[in-house]
Amino acid sequence: MVRVGINGFGRIGRLALRAAFGNPEIKIVHINELAGGPDTAAHLLEFDSVHGRWRVPIAANAHGLNVQGERIGYSNVDAPWKAPWV
């Protein structure tokens, strides 16, 4: 299994997570994004103006996201090497 961290959670980062999620060979473990926080990330992940609503249970907390029961860490550091890629 490949463990993946996403640096930048704009449209491409969110769509990459949607595409990879559910693939047994890929596990998204962390997101690093400067703008917003976990609440904003959860909302934007669920609702996309082009691709529509992603009907997967998504919740945010102080430490990151919970997507369909899978924990994904979250940070907002300005340099990728500073992120706690768990």
Backbone hydrogen bonds, N-H to C=O, Kabsch-Sander energy under -0.5 kcal/mol:
donor,donor_aa,acceptor,acceptor_aa,energy
2,V,25,E,-3.0
3,R,1,M,-0.5
4,V,27,K,-3.0
6,I,30,H,-2.7
7,N,5,G,-0.6
8,G,6,I,-0.8
8,G,32,N,-3.3
14,R,10,G,-2.7
15,L,11,R,-2.6
16,A,12,I,-2.4
17,L,13,G,-2.0
18,R,14,R,-2.4
19,A,15,L,-2.5
20,A,16,A,-2.4
21,F,17,L,-2.4
23,N,20,A,-2.1
26,I,23,N,-1.7
27,K,2,V,-2.6
29,V,4,V,-3.0
29,V,27,K,-0.6
30,H,4,V,-1.1
31,I,73,G,-1.9
32,N,6,I,-2.9
33,E,75,S,-2.5
41,A,37,G,-2.7
42,A,38,P,-2.6
43,H,39,D,-2.1
44,L,40,T,-2.7
45,L,41,A,-2.2
46,E,42,A,-1.9
47,F,43,H,-2.4
48,D,46,E,-0.6
48,D,52,G,-0.9
52,G,48,D,-1.7
54,W,46,E,-3.0
55,R,53,R,-0.8
56,V,54,W,-1.9
59,A,66,N,-2.1
61,N,64,G,-2.5
64,G,61,N,-0.9
65,L,72,I,-2.8
66,N,59,A,-2.8
67,V,70,E,-2.7
68,Q,57,P,-3.3
68,Q,66,N,-0.7
70,E,67,V,-2.1
71,R,69,G,-0.5
72,I,65,L,-3.0
73,G,29,V,-2.3
74,Y,63,H,-1.5
75,S,31,I,-2.2
82,K,79,A,-2.3
83,A,79,A,-0.5
83,A,80,P,-1.2
85,W,83,A,-2.0
86,V,84,P,-1.1
